Amino acid sequence: MQFIDEAIIHVKAGDGGNGSAAFRREDGVPHGGPSGGDGGRGGSVILVADKHLASLLDFKYRRHYKAERGEDGRGKDQYGAAGEDLVLKVPVGTMIYRDEPGEPNDLIADLSEAGQTLVLAKGGTGGRGNIHFKTPWNQAPTKAEPGTPGQEINVRLELKLLADVGLLGFPNVGKSTFISHVSRARPKIANYPFTTLVPNLGVVKLSDERQFVVADIPGLIEGASEGAGLGLQFLRHVERCRVLLHIVESTFMTGPERSPIEDFDVINAELERYAPALVTKPQVVVLNKVDATEPEKIDAIKQAFADRNVELLTMSAATGEGIAQVLERLWSHLVVARSG
């Protein structure tokens, strides 16, 4: 399935049905009288946050949505049926922005919980039939009201993934290997940059029924906040994460020569440029691929981070070494974040 996290759609609620101007023509009713019923209300367009969806893919191929019109009223005091509401399901974490030309693109709603609903466009009201306009001095009114039009609006849907932990790091530092080791997520893993082209979600289960959701955020390199790599496309997904797991590595087998401390600084600088609040989120920093790194080099890297007052954990996502300690450290931060 393609991962689509942004879409622009046009929605139109149903118009209200017209009221009827009718008169009785029945045996036993010699004087007749008005008998026109009301029109039915138009259907509304309603968004519902569905926890089973993970992408806005459906809205990529269909951009226009219209709810059902209300039926017109009829004679013999018959009211028109209401139009059926149009219910559109979106992933949990979808933000809805107004997208009208010449108007501020304000946030309308943030559907951040499963089952949340939003009436995006309200159906029109049915017009009144002439039975409502009979008076002692007007026994045969011909007046009936038309239905009112349903609301319509252009909106931009933007998905921000909901995850407890967001994985940060340059391409090929081992994020996909890590998430595949600790969860059932199976991202593509290969020895070249930008193997992961979409965010991947995985559920990590610890002992005592403890669990949390991890998101692998792809494409972060220097200049990501300005569109380099895939960063600008996916940085938004970091915003909802409670804790960040920042993975660095020291082998650099497939890229230019770098240092773990420089990678750490570059990624954090990009986070601050994109949204300053991101650098205040708790971070667990871990050195990966220690199974392929000399002990002396590991000690030197740990000392470089210690000089910055940053604790550096170590692990090998390939062999599993050190992963349990990393998960427990993440959980300790999550307990604090969830209680706050």
Phi and psi in degrees as GROMACS dihedral restraints (atoms count N, CA, C in turn):
[ dihedral_restraints ]
;  ai    aj    ak    al  type     phi  dphi    fc
    3     4     5     6     1   -70.1    20    10
    4     5     6     7     1   144.4    20    10
    6     7     8     9     1   -98.2    20    10
    7     8     9    10     1   114.2    20    10
    9    10    11    12     1  -120.4    20    10
   10    11    12    13     1   122.8    20    10
   12    13    14    15     1  -117.0    20    10
   13    14    15    16     1    12.4    20    10
   15    16    17    18     1  -152.5    20    10
   16    17    18    19     1   139.5    20    10
   18    19    20    21     1  -157.4    20    10
   19    20    21    22     1   148.3    20    10
   21    22    23    24     1  -115.1    20    10
   22    23    24    25     1   127.3    20    10
   24    25    26    27     1  -132.4    20    10
   25    26    27    28     1   158.9    20    10
   27    28    29    30     1  -116.6    20    10
   28    29    30    31     1   127.3    20    10
   30    31    32    33     1  -121.4    20    10
   31    32    33    34     1   145.0    20    10
   33    34    35    36     1  -135.3    20    10
   34    35    36    37     1   120.2    20    10
   36    37    38    39     1   -74.9    20    10
   37    38    39    40     1   160.1    20    10
   39    40    41    42     1   -71.6    20    10
   40    41    42    43     1   143.4    20    10
   42    43    44    45     1   -72.5    20    10
   43    44    45    46     1   152.7    20    10
   45    46    47    48     1   -73.9    20    10
   46    47    48    49     1   147.2    20    10
   48    49    50    51     1   -71.0    20    10
   49    50    51    52     1   155.1    20    10
   51    52    53    54     1   -79.6    20    10
   52    53    54    55     1   144.7    20    10
   54    55    56    57     1   -71.5    20    10
   55    56    57    58     1   156.4    20    10
   57    58    59    60     1  -104.1    20    10
   58    59    60    61     1   140.7    20    10
   60    61    62    63     1  -109.1    20    10
   61    62    63    64     1    91.0    20    10
   63    64    65    66     1  -129.1    20    10
   64    65    66    67     1   163.3    20    10
   66    67    68    69     1  -134.6    20    10
   67    68    69    70     1   149.7    20    10
   69    70    71    72     1   -69.6    20    10
   70    71    72    73     1   135.8    20    10
   72    73    74    75     1  -135.0    20    10
   73    74    75    76     1    72.9    20    10
   75    76    77    78     1  -125.8    20    10
   76    77    78    79     1   149.3    20    10
   78    79    80    81     1   -63.7    20    10
   79    80    81    82     1   139.8    20    10
   81    82    83    84     1    84.4    20    10
   82    83    84    85     1    -0.3    20    10
   84    85    86    87     1  -124.5    20    10
   85    86    87    88     1    75.7    20    10
   87    88    89    90     1   -63.4    20    10
   88    89    90    91     1   -30.5    20    10
   90    91    92    93     1   -92.9    20    10
   91    92    93    94     1    -4.5    20    10
   93    94    95    96     1    61.4    20    10
   94    95    96    97     1  -139.0    20    10
   96    97    98    99     1   131.4    20    10
   97    98    99   100     1   167.9    20    10
   99   100   101   102     1   -68.1    20    10
  100   101   102   103     1   142.1    20    10
  102   103   104   105     1  -143.2    20    10
  103   104   105   106     1    22.1    20    10
  105   106   107   108     1   -83.0    20    10
  106   107   108   109     1   125.6    20    10
  108   109   110   111     1   -85.7    20    10
  109   110   111   112     1   171.6    20    10
  111   112   113   114     1   -78.9    20    10
  112   113   114   115     1   154.7    20    10
  114   115   116   117     1   -78.0    20    10
  115   116   117   118     1   154.1    20    10
  117   118   119   120     1   -79.3    20    10
  118   119   120   121     1   155.3    20    10
  120   121   122   123     1   -71.5    20    10
  121   122   123   124     1   152.6    20    10
  123   124   125   126     1   -78.4    20    10
  124   125   126   127     1   154.0    20    10
  126   127   128   129     1   -72.0    20    10
  127   128   129   130     1   146.5    20    10
  129   130   131   132     1   -95.3    20    10
  130   131   132   133     1   160.0    20    10
  132   133   134   135     1  -102.1    20    10
  133   134   135   136     1   121.3    20    10
  135   136   137   138     1  -123.7    20    10
  136   137   138   139     1   131.5    20    10
  138   139   140   141     1   -97.3    20    10
  139   140   141   142     1   139.2    20    10
  141   142   143   144     1  -130.1    20    10
  142   143   144   145     1   130.9    20    10
  144   145   146   147     1   -79.3    20    10
  145   146   147   148     1   120.3    20    10
  147   148   149   150     1  -114.0    20    10
  148   149   150   151     1   120.7    20    10
  150   151   152   153     1   -69.6    20    10
  151   152   153   154     1   -13.6    20    10
  153   154   155   156     1   -87.0    20    10
  154   155   156   157     1    -6.1    20    10
  156   157   158   159     1   -99.5    20    10
  157   158   159   160     1   147.6    20    10
  159   160   161   162     1  -132.8    20    10
  160   161   162   163     1     9.1    20    10
  162   163   164   165     1  -157.4    20    10
  163   164   165   166     1   158.0    20    10
  165   166   167   168     1   -96.3    20    10
  166   167   168   169     1    29.2    20    10
  168   169   170   171     1   -56.3    20    10
  169   170   171   172     1   -41.2    20    10
  171   172   173   174     1   -58.6    20    10
  172   173   174   175     1   -29.4    20    10
  174   175   176   177     1   -87.1    20    10
  175   176   177   178     1    -3.5    20    10
  177   178   179   180     1   -74.7    20    10
  178   179   180   181     1   -36.3    20    10
  180   181   182   183     1   -98.1    20    10
  181   182   183   184     1   -13.4    20    10
  183   184   185   186     1  -133.9    20    10
  184   185   186   187     1   120.8    20    10
  186   187   188   189     1  -108.4    20    10
  187   188   189   190     1   -18.3    20    10
  189   190   191   192     1  -114.7    20    10
  190   191   192   193     1   131.9    20    10
  192   193   194   195     1  -134.0    20    10
  193   194   195   196     1   134.1    20    10
  195   196   197   198     1  -137.6    20    10
  196   197   198   199     1   129.0    20    10
  198   199   200   201     1   -82.2    20    10
  199   200   201   202     1   168.1    20    10
  201   202   203   204     1   -75.6    20    10
  202   203   204   205     1   141.9    20    10
  204   205   206   207     1   -76.6    20    10
  205   206   207   208     1   149.2    20    10
  207   208   209   210     1   -72.9    20    10
  208   209   210   211     1   148.7    20    10
  210   211   212   213     1   -73.7    20    10
  211   212   213   214     1   151.3    20    10
  213   214   215   216     1   -71.9    20    10
  214   215   216   217     1   152.0    20    10
  216   217   218   219     1   -68.9    20    10
  217   218   219   220     1   162.4    20    10
  219   220   221   222     1  -132.7    20    10
  220   221   222   223     1   173.7    20    10
  222   223   224   225     1   -68.6    20    10
  223   224   225   226     1   178.1    20    10
  225   226   227   228     1    59.3    20    10
  226   227   228   229     1    35.5    20    10
  228   229   230   231     1    60.1    20    10
  229   230   231   232     1    28.5    20    10
  231   232   233   234     1   -90.8    20    10
  232   233   234   235     1   124.1    20    10
  234   235   236   237     1   -86.1    20    10
  235   236   237   238     1   147.1    20    10
  237   238   239   240     1   -73.4    20    10
  238   239   240   241     1   149.1    20    10
  240   241   242   243     1   -72.8    20    10
  241   242   243   244     1   147.5    20    10
  243   244   245   246     1   -71.1    20    10
  244   245   246   247     1   146.0    20    10
  246   247   248   249     1   -69.7    20    10
  247   248   249   250     1   147.9    20    10
  249   250   251   252     1   -75.8    20    10
  250   251   252   253     1   135.1    20    10
  252   253   254   255     1   -65.3    20    10
  253   254   255   256     1   146.9    20    10
  255   256   257   258     1  -101.9    20    10
  256   257   258   259     1   115.1    20    10
  258   259   260   261     1  -103.0    20    10
  259   260   261   262     1   120.7    20    10
  261   262   263   264     1  -109.8    20    10
  262   263   264   265     1   126.6    20    10
  264   265   266   267     1   -93.5    20    10
  265   266   267   268     1   133.4    20    10
  267   268   269   270     1  -128.8    20    10
  268   269   270   271     1   157.9    20    10
  270   271   272   273     1   -66.4    20    10
  271   272   273   274     1   151.1    20    10
  273   274   275   276     1   -62.0    20    10
  274   275   276   277     1   133.8    20    10
  276   277   278   279     1   102.2    20    10
  277   278   279   280     1     6.8    20    10
  279   280   281   282     1   -82.5    20    10
  280   281   282   283     1   130.7    20    10
  282   283   284   285     1  -106.5    20    10
  283   284   285   286     1   138.5    20    10
  285   286   287   288     1  -114.7    20    10
  286   287   288   289     1   121.9    20    10
  288   289   290   291     1  -116.5    20    10
  289   290   291   292     1   143.3    20    10
  291   292   293   294     1   -65.9    20    10
  292   293   294   295     1   141.5    20    10
  294   295   296   297     1  -137.3    20    10
  295   296   297   298     1    55.5    20    10
  297   298   299   300     1  -100.4    20    10
  298   299   300   301     1   134.8    20    10
  300   301   302   303     1   -58.5    20    10
  301   302   303   304     1   133.5    20    10
  303   304   305   306     1    78.7    20    10
  304   305   306   307     1     2.7    20    10
  306   307   308   309     1  -119.9    20    10
  307   308   309   310     1   153.5    20    10
  309   310   311   312     1   -61.5    20    10
  310   311   312   313     1   136.6    20    10
  312   313   314   315     1   -85.3    20    10
  313   314   315   316     1    68.1    20    10
  315   316   317   318     1   -74.6    20    10
  316   317   318   319     1   152.2    20    10
  318   319   320   321     1   -72.5    20    10
  319   320   321   322     1   125.1    20    10
  321   322   323   324     1   -89.5    20    10
  322   323   324   325     1   -45.2    20    10
  324   325   326   327     1  -161.6    20    10
  325   326   327   328     1   159.2    20    10
  327   328   329   330     1  -127.2    20    10
  328   329   330   331     1   105.5    20    10
  330   331   332   333     1   -87.8    20    10
  331   332   333   334     1    82.2    20    10
  333   334   335   336     1   -98.4    20    10
  334   335   336   337     1     0.5    20    10
  336   337   338   339     1  -130.4    20    10
  337   338   339   340     1   142.3    20    10
  339   340   341   342     1   -59.8    20    10
  340   341   342   343     1   133.9    20    10
  342   343   344   345     1    91.2    20    10
  343   344   345   346     1   -10.9    20    10
  345   346   347   348     1   -61.1    20    10
  346   347   348   349     1   142.9    20    10
  348   349   350   351     1  -126.0    20    10
  349   350   351   352     1   157.2    20    10
  351   352   353   354     1  -144.3    20    10
  352   353   354   355     1   123.8    20    10
  354   355   356   357     1   -80.4    20    10
  355   356   357   358     1   101.1    20    10
  357   358   359   360     1   -77.9    20    10
  358   359   360   361     1   -36.8    20    10
  360   361   362   363     1  -143.4    20    10
  361   362   363   364     1   124.3    20    10
  363   364   365   366     1   -89.7    20    10
  364   365   366   367     1   136.8    20    10
  366   367   368   369     1   -65.5    20    10
  367   368   369   370     1   152.8    20    10
  369   370   371   372     1   -70.6    20    10
  370   371   372   373     1   159.3    20    10
  372   373   374   375     1   -86.6    20    10
  373   374   375   376     1   139.1    20    10
  375   376   377   378     1   -69.0    20    10
  376   377   378   379     1   142.5    20    10
  378   379   380   381     1   -74.7    20    10
  379   380   381   382     1   152.6    20    10
  381   382   383   384     1   -81.9    20    10
  382   383   384   385     1   139.9    20    10
  384   385   386   387     1   -80.1    20    10
  385   386   387   388     1   173.7    20    10
  387   388   389   390     1   -74.2    20    10
  388   389   390   391     1    -5.5    20    10
  390   391   392   393     1   -64.4    20    10
  391   392   393   394     1   -20.6    20    10
  393   394   395   396     1   -83.6    20    10
  394   395   396   397     1    -9.8    20    10
  396   397   398   399     1  -111.0    20    10
  397   398   399   400     1    10.4    20    10
  399   400   401   402     1   -75.1    20    10
  400   401   402   403     1   131.4    20    10
  402   403   404   405     1  -133.5    20    10
  403   404   405   406     1   166.6    20    10
  405   406   407   408     1   -58.3    20    10
  406   407   408   409     1   -28.9    20    10
  408   409   410   411     1   -99.0    20    10
  409   410   411   412     1    -1.3    20    10
  411   412   413   414     1  -140.4    20    10
  412   413   414   415     1    87.1    20    10
  414   415   416   417     1   -80.2    20    10
  415   416   417   418     1   -14.2    20    10
  417   418   419   420     1  -132.8    20    10
  418   419   420   421     1    65.4    20    10
  420   421   422   423     1   -68.3    20    10
  421   422   423   424     1   139.1    20    10
  423   424   425   426     1  -102.0    20    10
  424   425   426   427     1     0.9    20    10
  426   427   428   429     1   -78.8    20    10
  427   428   429   430     1   135.2    20    10
  429   430   431   432     1  -144.9    20    10
  430   431   432   433     1   148.0    20    10
  432   433   434   435     1   -94.3    20    10
  433   434   435   436     1   143.6    20    10
  435   436   437   438     1   -77.0    20    10
  436   437   438   439     1   157.3    20    10
  438   439   440   441     1   -71.9    20    10
  439   440   441   442     1   155.3    20    10
  441   442   443   444     1   -88.1    20    10
  442   443   444   445     1   149.8    20    10
  444   445   446   447     1   -69.9    20    10
  445   446   447   448     1   149.5    20    10
  447   448   449   450     1   -75.7    20    10
  448   449   450   451     1   156.2    20    10
  450   451   452   453     1   -69.9    20    10
  451   452   453   454     1   150.9    20    10
  453   454   455   456     1  -140.4    20    10
  454   455   456   457     1   150.0    20    10
  456   457   458   459     1  -159.7    20    10
  457   458   459   460     1   147.5    20    10
  459   460   461   462     1   -96.6    20    10
  460   461   462   463     1   132.3    20    10
  462   463   464   465     1  -135.3    20    10
  463   464   465   466     1   154.3    20    10
  465   466   467   468     1  -109.1    20    10
  466   467   468   469     1   124.3    20    10
  468   469   470   471     1   -96.2    20    10
  469   470   471   472     1   130.0    20    10
  471   472   473   474     1  -131.2    20    10
  472   473   474   475     1   121.5    20    10
  474   475   476   477     1   -94.6    20    10
  475   476   477   478     1   127.4    20    10
  477   478   479   480     1  -119.3    20    10
  478   479   480   481     1   115.1    20    10
  480   481   482   483     1   -59.7    20    10
  481   482   483   484     1   142.7    20    10
  483   484   485   486     1   -99.0    20    10
  484   485   486   487     1   112.9    20    10
  486   487   488   489     1  -144.6    20    10
  487   488   489   490     1   151.5    20    10
  489   490   491   492     1   -75.8    20    10
  490   491   492   493     1   -40.8    20    10
  492   493   494   495     1  -124.9    20    10
  493   494   495   496     1   131.7    20    10
  495   496   497   498     1  -109.0    20    10
  496   497   498   499     1   130.7    20    10
  498   499   500   501     1   -88.5    20    10
  499   500   501   502     1   125.3    20    10
  501   502   503   504     1  -115.0    20    10
  502   503   504   505     1   156.9    20    10
  504   505   506   507     1   147.9    20    10
  505   506   507   508     1   158.9    20    10
  507   508   509   510     1   -63.7    20    10
  508   509   510   511     1   162.4    20    10
  510   511   512   513     1   -57.3    20    10
  511   512   513   514     1   144.4    20    10
  513   514   515   516     1    69.3    20    10
  514   515   516   517     1    21.3    20    10
  516   517   518   519     1   -87.9    20    10
  517   518   519   520     1    -7.6    20    10
  519   520   521   522     1   110.6    20    10
  520   521   522   523     1    17.5    20    10
  522   523   524   525     1   -64.1    20    10
  523   524   525   526     1   -45.3    20    10
  525   526   527   528     1   -66.2    20    10
  526   527   528   529     1   -38.6    20    10
  528   529   530   531     1   -62.9    20    10
  529   530   531   532     1   -41.0    20    10
  531   532   533   534     1   -61.9    20    10
  532   533   534   535     1   -50.1    20    10
  534   535   536   537     1   -67.4    20    10
  535   536   537   538     1   -30.1    20    10
  537   538   539   540     1   -74.2    20    10
  538   539   540   541     1   -25.4    20    10
  540   541   542   543     1   -77.4    20    10
  541   542   543   544     1   -36.5    20    10
  543   544   545   546     1   -98.3    20    10
  544   545   546   547     1    -6.2    20    10
  546   547   548   549     1  -145.4    20    10
  547   548   549   550     1  -175.7    20    10
  549   550   551   552     1   -91.0    20    10
  550   551   552   553     1     2.2    20    10
  552   553   554   555     1   -64.0    20    10
  553   554   555   556     1   140.2    20    10
  555   556   557   558     1  -128.9    20    10
  556   557   558   559     1    71.4    20    10
  558   559   560   561     1   -71.1    20    10
  559   560   561   562     1   162.9    20    10
  561   562   563   564     1   -69.4    20    10
  562   563   564   565     1   133.5    20    10
  564   565   566   567     1  -124.3    20    10
  565   566   567   568     1   123.7    20    10
  567   568   569   570     1  -154.3    20    10
  568   569   570   571     1   164.1    20    10
  570   571   572   573     1   -93.6    20    10
  571   572   573   574     1    55.7    20    10
  573   574   575   576     1  -152.9    20    10
  574   575   576   577     1   156.4    20    10
  576   577   578   579     1   -64.5    20    10
  577   578   579   580     1   154.5    20    10
  579   580   581   582     1    56.9    20    10
  580   581   582   583     1    39.4    20    10
  582   583   584   585     1   -63.6    20    10
  583   584   585   586     1   -41.6    20    10
  585   586   587   588     1   -89.1    20    10
  586   587   588   589     1   119.8    20    10
  588   589   590   591     1  -108.1    20    10
  589   590   591   592     1    -8.7    20    10
  591   592   593   594     1  -138.5    20    10
  592   593   594   595     1   154.9    20    10
  594   595   596   597     1   -63.2    20    10
  595   596   597   598     1   144.4    20    10
  597   598   599   600     1  -119.0    20    10
  598   599   600   601     1   136.9    20    10
  600   601   602   603     1  -109.1    20    10
  601   602   603   604     1   139.0    20    10
  603   604   605   606     1  -140.6    20    10
  604   605   606   607     1   145.3    20    10
  606   607   608   609     1   -99.6    20    10
  607   608   609   610     1   121.6    20    10
  609   610   611   612     1   -98.2    20    10
  610   611   612   613     1   125.7    20    10
  612   613   614   615     1  -111.8    20    10
  613   614   615   616     1   121.0    20    10
  615   616   617   618     1  -101.2    20    10
  616   617   618   619     1  -173.3    20    10
  618   619   620   621     1   -71.6    20    10
  619   620   621   622     1   166.3    20    10
  621   622   623   624     1    59.4    20    10
  622   623   624   625     1    33.4    20    10
  624   625   626   627     1    61.6    20    10
  625   626   627   628     1    19.8    20    10
  627   628   629   630     1   -79.5    20    10
  628   629   630   631     1   139.0    20    10
  630   631   632   633     1  -154.2    20    10
  631   632   633   634     1   157.2    20    10
  633   634   635   636     1  -153.5    20    10
  634   635   636   637     1   165.5    20    10
  636   637   638   639     1  -105.6    20    10
  637   638   639   640     1   132.1    20    10
  639   640   641   642     1  -113.1    20    10
  640   641   642   643     1   138.5    20    10
  642   643   644   645     1  -119.6    20    10
  643   644   645   646     1   127.0    20    10
  645   646   647   648     1   -88.1    20    10
  646   647   648   649     1   112.7    20    10
  648   649   650   651     1   -95.6    20    10
  649   650   651   652     1   110.9    20    10
  651   652   653   654     1   -85.0    20    10
  652   653   654   655     1   167.8    20    10
  654   655   656   657     1    77.2    20    10
  655   656   657   658     1    19.4    20    10
  657   658   659   660     1   -90.4    20    10
  658   659   660   661     1   117.3    20    10
  660   661   662   663     1  -140.6    20    10
  661   662   663   664     1  -179.8    20    10
  663   664   665   666     1   -63.3    20    10
  664   665   666   667     1   131.6    20    10
  666   667   668   669     1    89.6    20    10
  667   668   669   670     1     7.2    20    10
  669   670   671   672     1   -59.9    20    10
  670   671   672   673     1   -37.5    20    10
  672   673   674   675     1   -69.2    20    10
  673   674   675   676     1   -11.9    20    10
  675   676   677   678     1  -111.4    20    10
  676   677   678   679     1     8.6    20    10
  678   679   680   681     1   109.3    20    10
  679   680   681   682     1    -2.5    20    10
  681   682   683   684     1   -69.9    20    10
  682   683   684   685     1   147.9    20    10
  684   685   686   687     1    61.9    20    10
  685   686   687   688     1  -135.3    20    10
  687   688   689   690     1  -114.8    20    10
  688   689   690   691     1     9.8    20    10
  690   691   692   693     1   -60.8    20    10
  691   692   693   694     1   -46.2    20    10
  693   694   695   696     1   -62.6    20    10
  694   695   696   697     1   -30.4    20    10
  696   697   698   699     1   -71.0    20    10
  697   698   699   700     1   -32.1    20    10
  699   700   701   702     1  -118.6    20    10
  700   701   702   703     1    -2.9    20    10
  702   703   704   705     1   -60.1    20    10
  703   704   705   706     1   -29.2    20    10
  705   706   707   708     1   -59.6    20    10
  706   707   708   709     1   -27.4    20    10
  708   709   710   711     1   -73.9    20    10
  709   710   711   712     1   -15.1    20    10
  711   712   713   714     1   -74.7    20    10
  712   713   714   715     1   -25.7    20    10
  714   715   716   717     1   -61.6    20    10
  715   716   717   718     1   -32.9    20    10
  717   718   719   720     1   -89.3    20    10
  718   719   720   721     1    -8.9    20    10
  720   721   722   723     1   -70.7    20    10
  721   722   723   724     1   140.2    20    10
  723   724   725   726     1   -79.4    20    10
  724   725   726   727     1   -37.7    20    10
  726   727   728   729     1  -133.8    20    10
  727   728   729   730     1   145.7    20    10
  729   730   731   732     1  -111.2    20    10
  730   731   732   733     1   133.4    20    10
  732   733   734   735     1  -106.2    20    10
  733   734   735   736     1   109.2    20    10
  735   736   737   738     1   -99.8    20    10
  736   737   738   739     1   111.1    20    10
  738   739   740   741     1  -100.1    20    10
  739   740   741   742     1   128.5    20    10
  741   742   743   744     1  -123.1    20    10
  742   743   744   745     1   163.0    20    10
  744   745   746   747     1  -148.9    20    10
  745   746   747   748     1   163.5    20    10
  747   748   749   750     1  -118.1    20    10
  748   749   750   751     1     0.8    20    10
  750   751   752   753     1   -87.3    20    10
  751   752   753   754     1   -37.6    20    10
  753   754   755   756     1    48.2    20    10
  754   755   756   757     1    49.9    20    10
  756   757   758   759     1   -74.2    20    10
  757   758   759   760     1   -23.3    20    10
  759   760   761   762     1  -118.1    20    10
  760   761   762   763     1     0.9    20    10
  762   763   764   765     1  -131.0    20    10
  763   764   765   766     1  -175.3    20    10
  765   766   767   768     1   -67.3    20    10
  766   767   768   769     1   157.9    20    10
  768   769   770   771     1   -64.6    20    10
  769   770   771   772     1   124.7    20    10
  771   772   773   774     1  -138.5    20    10
  772   773   774   775     1   175.2    20    10
  774   775   776   777     1  -122.9    20    10
  775   776   777   778     1   150.8    20    10
  777   778   779   780     1   -58.7    20    10
  778   779   780   781     1   -38.4    20    10
  780   781   782   783     1   -68.5    20    10
  781   782   783   784     1   -34.3    20    10
  783   784   785   786     1   -68.6    20    10
  784   785   786   787     1   -41.6    20    10
  786   787   788   789     1   -59.5    20    10
  787   788   789   790     1   -44.1    20    10
  789   790   791   792     1   -58.3    20    10
  790   791   792   793     1   -46.1    20    10
  792   793   794   795     1   -66.6    20    10
  793   794   795   796     1   -41.0    20    10
  795   796   797   798     1   -63.5    20    10
  796   797   798   799     1   -47.4    20    10
  798   799   800   801     1   -64.0    20    10
  799   800   801   802     1   -42.1    20    10
  801   802   803   804     1   -67.2    20    10
  802   803   804   805     1   -34.3    20    10
  804   805   806   807     1   -64.4    20    10
  805   806   807   808     1   -38.9    20    10
  807   808   809   810     1   -66.8    20    10
  808   809   810   811     1   -38.5    20    10
  810   811   812   813     1   -61.6    20    10
  811   812   813   814     1   -43.2    20    10
  813   814   815   816     1   -67.3    20    10
  814   815   816   817     1   -36.9    20    10
  816   817   818   819     1   -65.8    20    10
  817   818   819   820     1   -38.9    20    10
  819   820   821   822     1   -72.6    20    10
  820   821   822   823     1   -48.0    20    10
  822   823   824   825     1  -156.9    20    10
  823   824   825   826     1   106.0    20    10
  825   826   827   828     1   -52.9    20    10
  826   827   828   829     1   -28.9    20    10
  828   829   830   831     1   -66.9    20    10
  829   830   831   832     1   -19.6    20    10
  831   832   833   834     1   -64.9    20    10
  832   833   834   835     1   -33.6    20    10
  834   835   836   837     1   -74.4    20    10
  835   836   837   838     1    -9.7    20    10
  837   838   839   840     1   -89.2    20    10
  838   839   840   841     1    -8.8    20    10
  840   841   842   843     1   -70.5    20    10
  841   842   843   844     1   146.4    20    10
  843   844   845   846     1   -62.3    20    10
  844   845   846   847     1   137.0    20    10
  846   847   848   849     1  -123.0    20    10
  847   848   849   850     1   135.8    20    10
  849   850   851   852     1  -106.2    20    10
  850   851   852   853     1   121.1    20    10
  852   853   854   855     1  -105.3    20    10
  853   854   855   856     1   130.6    20    10
  855   856   857   858     1  -137.2    20    10
  856   857   858   859     1   137.9    20    10
  858   859   860   861     1   -92.4    20    10
  859   860   861   862     1   119.5    20    10
  861   862   863   864     1   -97.3    20    10
  862   863   864   865     1   167.4    20    10
  864   865   866   867     1    64.9    20    10
  865   866   867   868     1    35.3    20    10
  867   868   869   870     1   -68.1    20    10
  868   869   870   871     1   -18.6    20    10
  870   871   872   873     1   -68.8    20    10
  871   872   873   874     1   -18.3    20    10
  873   874   875   876     1  -113.7    20    10
  874   875   876   877     1    21.0    20    10
  876   877   878   879     1  -127.6    20    10
  877   878   879   880     1   138.6    20    10
  879   880   881   882     1   -66.6    20    10
  880   881   882   883     1   142.5    20    10
  882   883   884   885     1   -56.0    20    10
  883   884   885   886     1   -38.9    20    10
  885   886   887   888     1   -62.8    20    10
  886   887   888   889     1   -37.9    20    10
  888   889   890   891     1   -68.4    20    10
  889   890   891   892     1   -38.5    20    10
  891   892   893   894     1   -61.9    20    10
  892   893   894   895     1   -44.0    20    10
  894   895   896   897     1   -61.7    20    10
  895   896   897   898     1   -40.3    20    10
  897   898   899   900     1   -66.3    20    10
  898   899   900   901     1   -38.9    20    10
  900   901   902   903     1   -67.8    20    10
  901   902   903   904     1   -43.1    20    10
  903   904   905   906     1   -61.8    20    10
  904   905   906   907     1   -37.4    20    10
  906   907   908   909     1   -67.4    20    10
  907   908   909   910     1   -38.0    20    10
  909   910   911   912     1   -61.6    20    10
  910   911   912   913     1   -38.7    20    10
  912   913   914   915     1   -74.3    20    10
  913   914   915   916     1   -37.2    20    10
  915   916   917   918     1   -62.4    20    10
  916   917   918   919     1   -33.7    20    10
  918   919   920   921     1   -64.4    20    10
  919   920   921   922     1   -20.6    20    10
  921   922   923   924     1   -96.5    20    10
  922   923   924   925     1     6.9    20    10
  924   925   926   927     1    61.8    20    10
  925   926   927   928     1    35.0    20    10
  927   928   929   930     1  -115.3    20    10
  928   929   930   931     1   121.9    20    10
  930   931   932   933     1   -76.2    20    10
  931   932   933   934     1   129.8    20    10
  933   934   935   936     1  -112.0    20    10
  934   935   936   937     1   115.4    20    10
  936   937   938   939     1   -85.1    20    10
  937   938   939   940     1   165.3    20    10
  939   940   941   942     1  -129.8    20    10
  940   941   942   943     1   149.6    20    10
  942   943   944   945     1  -162.1    20    10
  943   944   945   946     1   169.4    20    10
  945   946   947   948     1  -128.4    20    10
  946   947   948   949     1   106.9    20    10
  948   949   950   951     1   -65.1    20    10
  949   950   951   952     1   -25.3    20    10
  951   952   953   954     1   -73.5    20    10
  952   953   954   955     1   -41.6    20    10
  954   955   956   957     1   -99.4    20    10
  955   956   957   958     1   -17.6    20    10
  957   958   959   960     1    95.3    20    10
  958   959   960   961     1    -6.1    20    10
  960   961   962   963     1   -60.6    20    10
  961   962   963   964     1   128.1    20    10
  963   964   965   966     1    79.8    20    10
  964   965   966   967     1    -5.9    20    10
  966   967   968   969     1   -67.6    20    10
  967   968   969   970     1   -39.2    20    10
  969   970   971   972     1   -58.2    20    10
  970   971   972   973     1   -42.2    20    10
  972   973   974   975     1   -64.6    20    10
  973   974   975   976     1   -40.3    20    10
  975   976   977   978     1   -62.5    20    10
  976   977   978   979     1   -44.5    20    10
  978   979   980   981     1   -63.9    20    10
  979   980   981   982     1   -40.4    20    10
  981   982   983   984     1   -66.6    20    10
  982   983   984   985     1   -36.6    20    10
  984   985   986   987     1   -66.5    20    10
  985   986   987   988     1   -40.8    20    10
  987   988   989   990     1   -60.4    20    10
  988   989   990   991     1   -43.4    20    10
  990   991   992   993     1   -62.7    20    10
  991   992   993   994     1   -40.5    20    10
  993   994   995   996     1   -60.8    20    10
  994   995   996   997     1   -37.9    20    10
  996   997   998   999     1   -70.2    20    10
  997   998   999  1000     1   -37.2    20    10
  999  1000  1001  1002     1   -66.2    20    10
 1000  1001  1002  1003     1   -37.3    20    10
 1002  1003  1004  1005     1   -58.1    20    10
 1003  1004  1005  1006     1   -43.8    20    10
 1005  1006  1007  1008     1   -68.4    20    10
 1006  1007  1008  1009     1   -43.8    20    10
 1008  1009  1010  1011     1   -65.1    20    10
 1009  1010  1011  1012     1   -40.8    20    10
 1011  1012  1013  1014     1   -69.3    20    10
 1012  1013  1014  1015     1   -33.3    20    10
 1014  1015  1016  1017     1   -73.1    20    10
 1015  1016  1017  1018     1   -24.4    20    10
